[in-house]
Amino acid sequence: MFELLIAVFFAGMGLYALAAPAAMLRPFGVTLDTGTARSEVRAVYGGFGLAIAAVLVYASRVPEVRTGVLITVGAALSGMAAGRVVSVFDERTAFYPNWFYCLVEAVAAAALFGAV
């Protein structure tokens, strides 16, 4: 049940982003100087992360939706990893954080696809 382990990571990301949005993006060199910017991080990383965690937990308990949820979340993680790979054509980035998170996203996507 890889979905529960991945749900824990999404929940951790979500809670961290809600509590400390500036710290969430600090490793990427992004500063959040306005309330609007912090609100965006809370929404996209916080709220979305918690929602994905909840959907993964739900999928682990309701077999009828499991396949669809795992494919959907796996596709989202694949898209995130692919977006990071695109940066290789435009930017030179260090292993951490870009490639570290690319690897995490790719491994999580593969685990979800493999669990279908």
Buried (B, 14 or more C-beta within 10 A) or exposed (E): EBBEEBBEBBBEBBBBBBEBBBEBBEEEEEEBEEEEBBEBBBEEBBBBBBEBBBBBBBBBEEEEBBEEBBEBBBEBBBEBBEEBEEEEEEEEBEEEBBBEBBEBBBBBBBBBBEBE
